[in-house]
Amino acid sequence: MKYTQLGRTGLKVSRLVLGTMNFGPQTDEPTSHGILDAALDAGLNFVDTANVYGWGENKGRTEEIIGTWFAQGGGRRGKTVLATKVYGSMSREGETWPNEDRLSALNIRRAVEASLKRLQTDHIDLYQFHHIDRRTPFEEIWQAVDVLIQQGKILYAGSSNFPGYKIAQANETAARRGMVGLVSEQCLYNLAERRAEMEVIPAAQDYGLGVIPWSPLHGGLLGGVIKKEAEGGRRASGRSADALANSTVRAQVQAYEDLLDKHGLEPGETALAWLLTRPGVTGPIVGPRTAEQLESALRALELELSEEVLAGLDEIFPGPGPSPEAFAW
């Protein structure tokens, strides 16, 4: 396993992040525990979740599955860098009540306590804001975070789905309070979706945030979906199916699969390996439903892409270019 620092912190994390969104809705508890054990055995120490995972009437279920895994002992918690998130409503359908979502000091305090209980731990290593809250000032957010850090309930704060200017606002406000501020940004970033390169990633680099890309295969679009369909395998669904309905995107994906076939490369592993070459990236989130999918993701760590392949990928999926040159002279 390869490790790196999380942004400007002294915290060492694996270059792949184990995403757990499938734990509960698609992967049962025993299989989820098996994936967590296999990840830890491989040296993958960075586990990401969110309080809302489990979804619908089962919000919080994913954190509970991780909690029962920690409860098995064997050093599991001590070896894990645990990240979770707050923002989405935890109200059950028909039971909506004020102050059970977003980033008010009240909700942050309640959400942390609830996550700690489900996760069966006394602290969260990286507590992430799942979305921006246009209603709550950063002064209030950082006041709540400061208290939690002082109490030892969280160690670091991170963001997710923040635009560049909000990263700047958040960290400038934190600096005025003498706080560390955000240390990571979790954003949508992959070969097919590179808009983060224009503002988000530069802001993260300037403020010393580690970049944690989610959906590195763009909902399966970059995992060899056209070839799988042709061979009678699993058909595209969700984001990838919507994208393939666009003839231009389909042509891009076909060119991508043809390029990798020419070089004997596996699409999903290549998409992950490409992200590992990108400036500012700490590690992409992989969300395996099975142990086999985890094994495939781990192989990406050993994959070195040639300059020819990297150039070919840039030609097929060009980035937006730097800001402001991408939209100005």
N, C-alpha and C positions, 0 to 999 in steps of 0.2 A: 504494500500500500504506500502511496505517496501522500505526503502531508504538506500543508502550507499554513501560514498565519492567516487568521481571519481579519482581513483589513489591516488596520494599524495596531491591532491588539497583540498581546503576547500569546493568545490562545491558538493552539495547533489543532487543525481539523483536517480530516481526510479530503482528498480532491474529488471524491464523489460524496454526495449527500443522499442518505436514504430517506426518500419521501414515503409517507405512510397513509396517504389519502385513501388508498384502496383497502386498508385494514378495517374490516367490519363490513362495508358495503359489498365488496367483491371477494375479499380474502378472509376466511374464517380465522378465529383466534389461534388454534394450533398451528395453522400454516403461517400466519403472521409471526408467531413466536419463532418458528423455524427459520423464516427469512431474517429476522432480527439476529438470531444466533449465528447464521451463516455470514451475515454482514460483519458482525463483531469478530468472528473467526478470521475473516479476510483482512481485518484491521480497519474496517470502515467505522469510524467513531462518531460521525455527525448524523444525528437523526432529527428529522423535521416533521412537525405535525401542526395542528391548529385545533382550537377548542371546538370549532364547528364541525370538524370532520366526523363522519358517521352520518351526517345530514338528516334532514327531515325530523322524524320522531326519535332518531338515534343520535342526535348531536351529542358530542362528547364521547361516543363509543370508542373512537380510535385512541384517544388519550387513555381510556380505561384499559384497552388491550396492551398498550405500552406499559401501563402501571402494573398489570399482572405479570408482565415479563420482568420488570424490575424486581418485583416481589419474590421471584425465584432465587434471587441472590447470585452468588458466584461472581461478584464484582461487576455485574452488568451496569448498574447505575454509575459507578465510579469511572468506568471505561467510556461512558457515553457523554458526548456533548449534546445536550438536549435543547432543542429549539421548538417553541410553540408560538401561537399567534392569538391576537385579540382584535376584535372589531365587530364581526358578524353577530346578529341577534341569536341568543341562546334560548329564546322563548319557544315553547312548543306551539304548534298550530292552534289558533283559537285562544291562546293564553298570553298574547302580546301585552307587555307591560313596559312603562317608561323606564329608561336607564338600564336596559339589558342589552345594549349594543353600543357601538362606536367607542370613542376614546375619552369620555369624561373621566375625571379622577375617581368618581364613584364606581363606574363600570370596570375600570382597570383594576381597582382594588378587589372588587367582587370576583372578577374573572380570574385573577391570579390565584385567589384562594380556592376557587372551584377546580382550576386546572391542577394545582398541587395535590388536591385530594384525589382526583381521577388518576393522576400519574403516579401516585404513591411515592412522592419524593418531597424533600424539604426546600428544594430550590430549582429554578429554571435557569439554564445557562444563558440562553439567548431568547429574550422576549420580544416578539416582533409585532409591529402594528400592521394589520393585514390590508389596510387601505388608508387613504387620507381621510381625516375628519374635518370637513369644512366648517363645522360648528364649534369646535373646541380649540382654543388657542394653545400653541405649543408651550406657553408658560405653565398652563394647567397640567398638560401631559407630562412635562418634565418634573413638575412638583410631585406628581404621583409616582413617577419612576424613581425619583430620588429617595422617597420614603421606602419604597420596596427594596432598593439597593441597600439602604442603611439597615433594613430588617434582615438582609441576607436572603430574601426570597427570589430575587433575580440578580444576575451578574452583569449582563450586557443588554442593550436595547438595539433592535434593528427595525428596518422598514420593509414593506412589501408593496409593490405596485405604486410607488411614489414617483411622480415626475421629478425632473432635475431641480426645479425651483423649490419644491417642497423639501427635498434633501437639504438644500442650502438654508432654507428658513429654519428647519428643525435644528441643524447643527449650529447655526449662528445664535439661535436662542439658547441652546445648551451651553455654548461657549460663554455667553454673558452670565450664566449661572455657575460657571466654573465646573461644568459637567463634561464627561467624555462625549456624550451625544450618541448618534447612530453609529454603529460599527459595521453594518451590513445592509444591503438592499437586495431583496428577492424579487426578480422581475421576469417577465416573459421575454425570453431571448433564445433564438436558435437560428439556424441557417435561413429558414424561410421567413423569419420575423426579426429583422435587425434594426428596427427603429430605435431601440434602446441605445444604440451606438451614437446617436445624434446628441442627446442631452443627458440621459440617465447615467450611462456608464462614465462619461467625462466628469459629471458631478460627483459620482461615487469615488472615482480615482482622486479628484482634487481634495475631497474631504476624508480620504482614507477609509472608505467603506469597502468591504469585500462584496463582490457581486455573485449572487447565487441564482443562476438561471432556472426558472421552472418551465415545464413543458419542453424539454430539450429536443424531443422528436416531433413537436408541434402536433400533439394529439395523434401520433402514429403516422403522420404524413411522410416523415423522413425515415421510416422504418422498413422501407421496401414494400410499400402498400400495393403498388401496381403489379409488381411481380407476384405477390401473394395472391392477389385477385385472379391473375392469369392462371395460377396453379391450383385454383379452387380453394384457396385458404380463406382466412378471416377477411371479410370485406371491410372497407373503410367505414367509419362511423363518426358522428360528432364533428369536431373541427376539421378533421382530415377529409371527411366525405363532402362537407360544404366547400372546402378549398378545391377539391378535385373536380367539382362541378364547373369550375372556371377553366376554360380551355387553355388559357395562358399558363395557369398554375400547373395544370396537368402536364403540359409540355415541359415545364421546368423540372417537375418531379421525374418525368421519364428520362430527361437528359441527365439528371442526378443519378438515377439508378443505372443508366448505361455507362456513365463515367466510372462508377464504383465497380460495376461488373467487369469492365475492361482492366481494372487494377486488382481484381480479386478481393475487393473489400466488402464487408457487410455493412449495409446502410445505417442501421441503428448505432452500431459501434463507432462508425465514422462520424456521425452527427455529434456524438458525445466527445469523441477525440478532438473534433474541430473546436468545440467550446473550450476545451482544455488548453488550446493554443491562444485563446483570445486575451488581450490585455485586461487586467483587472478582475478576471474571473477566478473566484475561489474554487468553486466546483459546482457542476450542475446537479439538480435534484433528479434522481431516478426513482420511479415509483413502481417497483415490480409487483405483479400479482402472484408470481410463482418464483420458486428458487431458481429455476432455469433462466428466467428473465434477469435475475440478479447476477447470475454467472456471466451472461452476455454483457451486461453493463460493466462488470469488473474487467472484462477483456479490453475495454476501451482505454484503460489506464496504460496498457503496454503498447498501444498502437501509435506509431509515429507516422504522420502523414507527410508525404514527399512534397517538395515545392510545386511539382507539376500538379499533384492532386489539389493542393491548397489553391493554386491559381485557377484550376478548373472549377472548383467550388465557388470561388469569388465571381467567376464569369457567369455561372448559372444563377447564383443568388447574390447579386451585388448589394453591398451595404448602402446606406443613405448618404455616406460621406460625412465629413466633419461639420459641426455647426459653428458659425452661420454660413459657411461657404456652400452647404448643401442647398440653401434656399436664398442666398444672396450672392453678390459678386465676390 
